[in-house]
C-alpha cells in the first residue's frame, strides 16, 4: 500500500467516495444529528451536510491544480536551474472531531488530509453518540480501509491514540484538552492544528442599525442553541444601547422561534445533562433580561440575555457555549478595545458600526482569529478565508485550499543543470578563498535596498543575465526533464 495515497487519481476517488457517503446517507445523518442535538432539518442540511459537501466539491474541482509544483524566482547562481516547491503529504494524520457539529468538524479536516495525500485515523466525538456510531458504521463502506480508519470511544481511546506517533494531529475542541493534545504531540515533535474556542466579543456601536444587528446577533448566538465555537459570547455596548438592543433581540427571538422557543422545531437542545448543568451555573451572579426558562428533562435552555455580572463570575471567564448572551457595559470604543485586549485572544470578533474609522480601529487594534464587521459567524462560509484561532483560541487554519495546505509539507526542490559552468564554481565558490572571490559572489548575490532610483541599471543587468541564461541553457543537459 506504500505510496498509494500519493497518486492524485486515488485521492480523487476517495473524495468522491466521501461525496457519495453524504448523498446516499442524507436522511440517516439528519436523524442522527436530531438525536444528538435536536438539530432542525435546516441546520442539519445547511450547516452540516451541505457545508461539508460544498467544501468537498470545491476540493475535488481544484485538486489537480493544488497538487502541481510551483516554480519560484531564482538568483544569479541558480538562473540556469530548476527551482520549485512541491506539496507532499505528511504521512499518517490523526483527526479528533468535536460534538457540536459532529459531521462538519469531523469530515472537513479529513477532506483536506485526503486531498493532500495522507492516510487518516478519524476519532469522532463520543458525546454526539448517534452521529459517531453512524460514521463508524458507514464511512468504511466508502473509503479504502487500508488508508482510512475510524476509532470510536471516549477518553481512554483518545489517550491511547495520543500515545502513538503520528505525522500530523488535527484537534477541534476546548483549550484545556488542546493543551493535552499539544503535549502529547510534542513528545514526537508532531505538528498540530488546534481549533479551539474562547469568548467571542461583539461590539455594538451607538450608530449601528440595532434592528439588523439584533437579527444577525440572534442568528449567530442561537443557531445550534449557542453551541458554536464562533457564536457571540458577550456584547460590549453602552447601557443606552443595551436597553434598545435587548428589545430588538427579543423581537428577533420571537420572529425566529415563536413565543415559546421550546416548541420550535428550529431550536436545538443542549447536548447532554453535564453541559446543561454547566450552563445552568453560568446564571449565577447575573441579572436576567429575558429568557431563562429551563427544562432539565429535555436539556432545554431558552434563548437568554444576562447582565450585571461582577469581574470573576463564571459567565465572564468561561466560554458560554450555550444559549446565553452576556451584556457588558462600556463607555465607548476605547474601553471596548481595552477590555478585549486585556483578555485571551478570541477565535472570532464581531462589531456593528456604520463608522468606517471605528471599524478600522477595531480591526487594527485588536487580535483574533477572524473579524466580521456588521455581521456575525457568516465569515466561516467563505472557503477562501482560513478558519482558525490565535493564542489560546488555537493555531493553524483550514477550509478550502487552506485545508490542503495545512496537511501538506511544501518541499523545496532545486535541480542543478549547469555542469558546464563548473569553472565558474572554481573561480567563485570553492576554496581556497580570497577577497577577489568575496567581491565576485557579493556582487552577484547581495541585495540592495530600493530607493526609487537606479532601476535602469537593474533592468539592464537582469535582461543581460536572462538572455545569457536562455542562451546557455540550450547547451545544458539534464536527466530531470520530467520536472
N, C-alpha and C positions, 0 to 999 in steps of 0.2 A: 504493500500500500504506500510505500515511501514515494513522495513526490506527486501523488495523485491529485492533491488539492492545489498543486502549482499550476495545473492545467486550467486555463481560463474557461474553457468549454465545460469542464467538470463543475467548476464553481457556479456557472450559469445554470446548469441543470439542477444543482442543489437549491439555488434560489427560486427556480421555477417550481421545485417541489414544495418549498415554503408557501409559494403563491397558491398552489393547489390546496394545500392544507387550510389556508384561510378561506378559500372559496368553498371547498367541499364540506367544511365543518362549521359554517357560519352560525347555524341555529344552535349547535351544541355549545359553541363559545359564548353566545348570548345568554344561554341558560346558565352556564357556569358562572358568568360574571354577575348575573342576577342573584344566584345562590350565595356567592361570596360577599357581595357589597350592595345588593338590591339595586344594581345599576339599571337605568332605564334602557329601553331599546335604542334610543338616540345616542346616549353616552357610550353604550357598548359598540355600536356600529361606527360612529364618527370618531370617537376619541381612542378607541382600542383597535378594532379590526381594520377599518379603512385608513386610519392614521398609519398603522403599520404597513398596510398594503401599498399605500402611495409611496412611502419611503422605499419599499422593496422594488416596486416597478421602476422608480427613478434610478435605483442602483443597477438593476438589470439593464436598463437602456444605456447607462453610461459606463458599464463595466469595462468594455473593450478599450475605451479611451483612458480610463483611470489606470489601467494596468500597463500602459505604454511607458517606455523610458522617456525622460525629459532632458534634453540637451541643455548644458549650462554654458555661460560665457567662458572664454579661455584667455590666458595671458600670453605674453611673448614666448615663454618657454614651452607652452603646450599648444601653440597655434596649429600645429600640423596633426594633433592627436584627436582622438575621440574622447569626449568627457560628458558624462551624463549621470543622472540619478535614476535608480530603478527600484520601484517598490517591491519588497519581498515580505512574505508572511513572517510573523514572529515564531510561530510553531503551534504549541498547544495552549489554547485560551480557556480560562475559566470565567464564565459569566454567572454572576449571582444576581437574580432578579428581585423585584420588590412586589409587595402585595397590593398596593393601591391602584396600580394599572398593570395587572398581572400578565396581560398579553403583550401590550406595547413595550413595557420596560424589560420584559424577558427577551422578546424577539428582535427589537431594534438593534441591540448590540450584536446579537447573533448574525443578523444580516451583514453588518459591517465586517465581522470576523470571517464569515464565509467568503464574502466578496474579496477580501484581502488574501485568501488562500490558507487560512488557518484551520486546524481541527478544533472542535469546540466541545467542552463539557458545560452543560447548562444546569444550574441549580435554581429552579423556581422557588418562590417563597412558599413555605408551608402554611403561612397564615391564610392565604387565598387558596384553600384546600381543593375546592372543586376545580378551579382552573389549573392548578398544579397537576392534579390527577389526570385531567384531560390531556395536557401537554405530554405527560409521561406516557400515556396510553397511545396517543395518535401520532405525535411527531415522528417517532421512529419509522412509521409507515411511509414517510415522505422524504427522509434524509438517509444518506448512506450510514449505516450503523457503525462501520469501521472508522468513520471520521467524525461522527457527531453522536454524543451520548447525553442522556438526561439522568441526573441523580436527584431522587426525591428524599425528603426527610427534613429534620429540624436542625437544632443547634449542634448536635453530636455529629451529624453527617457533614455539615458545613465546616466544623472544626477539623474533621478528618481530611476533608478536601484541602483546606488551607495548609495542612501539614505537608502536602505534596508539593513538588516543584512544578510550576507552570512557567510558560514563557511570557504570559500576559494575564492579568486579572482585571476584570471589569466588575465593579460593585455598585449597586444602587441601593441606598438605604439611609440610615441615620448616621450622624457624625461619630457617635460612640463606637458602633460596630465598624465604621470606616477606619478608625484608628487601629482596631484589631486586625483588620484585613491588611492594612499597610505594614504593620509589624510583622505579620506572617510573610508578606511578600519580601520584606527587607532581608529576611534570612537567606533568601536565594537571589537577592538583587533583581527581583522580578518587577518590571514596570507595571504601574497600575493606572486605571482611571477610576476615580471615586466620584460618583454622582450622589451628593449628599443633600443637604437642605438648609434649614435655619429659619430665621424670622424675616419674612419678606415685608419691607416697609412700603407704604403707599402715601405719598404726599398729595394733599388736595389743596390747591391754591384758592384764594378768595375769588379770583376771577374765572374759575372753572365753571363750565356748564354742569351744574350739580345733578340735573335730571339724567343727562347722558352718563356722567361719571358714576352715578349710583347704579345704573343698569349694568355697566361694564364691571364695576367692582362686585356687584351681586353675582354676576355670572362667574367671575374668576374666583370668588370666595366660596360659593355654594355648589359649584359643579363637583360631583362625587362627594358631596357633603363635606367639602373643605379638605378632603384627604388627598391633596395635591402638593407636591414639593414647592411649586411656584405659585400657590394660592396666596391671595392677600392675607397677611398675618395681622398687621396693625395699621391704623390710619393716623397720620400726623396732620393735624389741622388746628386752626383756632377754635375756640369754643363757639364762636358765632357760626363758623362753617359747619361745625359738628351738629348744631341744633337743626340747621337746614338739611344737611346731608342725611341725618337719621330719618327724617320724614320721607325723603326720596328713596332711601333704602327700603323702608317699609313698603312703599308703593311697589318697588321692584320685586320684592319677595312675594307680595300678593299677586302681582302680574305673572310671575314665573310659576308659582306653586299653589296659588289659590289662598283662601283664608285659612285653611288647615294644611300646611305642608306635609304633615304626616300622612294625609290621604292622597297626596300627589304621587302619581306613577313616575314622576321625573325627579323625585328627591331620594337620594341614596341613604344608606344606613351606615353606622359605624361598623367596622369590620368584625369586631368581637367584643366580648364583655370587658376584657382587660383594657382595651383602648377606650371603651365607654367610661370606665371608672377613671381613667387618666384625664379625660376631657372634663368629667364632672368636677374634679378637683380644681380645674383651672378657673372655675367661677369664684373661688374663694378670694375675698378681698375687694371685689369689684361691684359695680352697680349695673343692673340690667336695664338697658334702654329699650329693648324689645326682644321677643322670643323667650328663650329659657326653658321651654317645655321639654320634658324628657320621658322616655318610656324604656326602662331597663330591659324589659322582656323582648322588645324589638330592636334594642340597641339604637334607639332613635333619639337624636338631639336636634331640636328645631334650629333654623337659622336664627342666630342670636348676635346682638351687639352689646358690648360691655364697655364700661369706662371707669374712671376714678380709682385705678389701681395705684398702689404705692410701689416705689422702687424696691425690688427684691421679691415681689409677688411672683408666683409661678407663671402667671399669664404674661408677664413682661420678660421672663428669662427663658422659658421653654418654647420650642416650636409648637404652635397650636395644633396643627394637623387635624383639624376638625371644623365644625360649622360655627365657630365663634370668631367674631371680628372685634378687635380691641381699638378703642379710640384713645389717643394720647394727645393732649392739648399742648400746642406750642404757640409762641408769639408771632413767629414768622419764618421766612425762608432760612435765615442764618441759624436759628435754633434747630430747625429741622435737619439741616446739613450736619450740624454739630452732634445731634442725637444719633443720627445714622452712623457717622464716622467713629463715634465712641464705642460702638458695638462691633461684634464679629461681622465680617463681610457677608452679605446675603447672596443667595443664589439668584434672586431677581429683585428689581426695584422698579416701582411704578410711580408715576406722577401725573397729575391732571392740572394743566395750566394752559392759559391762552397767551402767556407771555414768553416769547422766544428767548429772551435773556434769562428768565428763570429756568427754562428747560435746559439751556446751555450750561448754566451753573450746576444744576443737579447732575448732568451727565459728566461734567469735567471734575467736579469737586467731591464726588462720592465714588466708591469702588464696589462693584458687584459682578456677579456672573453675567447678567444682562440687564438692560434698561428698556422700559417701554413707556413712551410718553403718550398720554391721553387714551390709553387702553391698558389692559392687563391680561397676561397669560397668552395672548394671541401670538406673541413673538415666537412661541415654540412650534407653530405650524409651518414656519418658513425653513425649509430644509437647507437653504444656503447660509443660514445663521448657525454657528456652532452652539450647542446646548451644553452648558457646563458651569461649574462654580469656580470660586477663587477663595483661597484661605480655608476656613472651616466649612465652607459650603461645597468644597470639592476641588478636584483637579482634573484637567483634561476635558474634552468636549466631543460630541458626536451629533448625529443626524446628517443625512445626505452624504456628500463626499467626505465630510469630517469624520464619519464613522469608518470609512475605508482608510483614511489617513491615520486614524487612531490605531488601527490594527495592522498597519504596515510600517516596516522599517525602510527608510529611504537610503538604500545602499549607494554609496558614491563609487563610480567606476571611471577609471582613466586608462585608456588603451594607447600605448605609445606606438607610433608609426614612423618615427624619424631616424631609423637606424643609420641612414646615410649621412646624418649630421653629427655622428659621434666625434668628429674632430672638433666641433664647436663645444661639445661637452668637456673635452680635454682642455680647451682654452679657457673655459669659464667655470666649470662645475666641479671637477675632480681636483684633489690635492696633487702636488703641493700648491698652497695658496699664496698669493701676494697681492699687493694693493691694486695692481692692474686688474686682477680678476674681480676684486671687490667693486671697483668702479664699473666694470662691464656689467656685472649682474645687477648692481644697483640701478644702473641706467635703464636696464630692461624691465625691472620689476617694481622699483619704488614708485609709489603713487604720489600724486600732487593734489593739494587742496584746490578746489575750484574757486577761482576768484573773479569769474566773469570775463576774463581775458585769456589770450593765448590759445584760443580754440583753433585758430588756423593751423598752428604747428601741430597740434594734437591730431587734427583731422588728416593732415598730410602724412604724419607718421603711421597712423592707423591704416590709411589707404595703401601705403607702401608695404607695410607688413602683411596686409591682407592679400594683395596681389602676389607678393612673394610666396606666401603660404599656398595659394591656389596653384601657382606655377610648380613649386617644388613637390606638392602633394601628388602631382601626376607621376613623379618618379618614385614615389614611396610604394612599398609593398607591405601588405598586411594579411595575416591569416584570419583576421577578425571582420571580414567584410559583412558577415551576418549581422553585425551590430550597427 
